[in-house]
């Protein structure tokens, strides 16, 4: 991780905030993704069909929020649940087409440095696509012999079931709750030493971004830290969606032997990948200034890295550690 140089200066509200100088992105892996190791691949081959099954009955429609929020308002035929997302996500992970924690070696270092300071800390995973972030926390904790108490909230039950599947498999203690973190329960405010979440800022439309950074601040203990990433870019255009769909089919043909193991035909995959491409929308960050504004009330440190991207290939992403001031 390359740290940003920063100086403390008064912001326009008269408080103290971190003003950072952004350096050019570092290209880890040449923007070509990471090699999915055998362990992760075998877990995905086991859990992807389970997630598809769970999504069919657990991805219920929501009054507000969820991965279907954009499609409710922007499609002639509204999508009312997130089954298209959670049922397809791990198939796309097998093809390295969606953002996951292993894209960012930063997570291991940042989490390791925080966990070693308090090995029995309270750690909050703020939303998850599947078990990927729990696996990263598990690996980082094992590396420094830590035993964090892990809590995971998500607006949908499907990723919670996937995370509990992983937790049961590897003996990880985890507490889960179906909850809209932005609008619902305040019961855990001030409870957490660490919050970690992967690309959640780019799931949310711009009006919601300040709301989630404020909620994270509320959930943290004084001195607690948020660890996250956020892609930089523009709108998810029709052209990008079409390119994503064609690339998915190309990669399926290359790795069709994996899908045969799960009993997934090309026609089945094409239907799912096409729906995913038509509906999935990233609300990218656009500038360092936007990032700094969102974290104006934190002590902020960030760097930039080139990743494979989802709709834009490759994509630059911010890697963020944001600390809640002690006072």
MOGI-V407893 format. One record per helix or strand. SS is the DSSP state (H for helix, E for strand). FROM is the first residue (numbers start at 1). TO is the last residue. Records with the same first field share a line. If there is no record, write none. Layout:
SS: FROM-TO, FROM-TO
This chain:
E: 6-10, 16-20, 26-27, 122-126, 149-154, 174-178, 192-198, 220-232, 285-285, 298-307, 315-324
H: 28-31, 38-58, 69-74, 83-86, 89-94, 101-103, 106-115, 132-143, 157-170, 200-203, 206-219, 238-254, 256-262, 266-279, 288-294
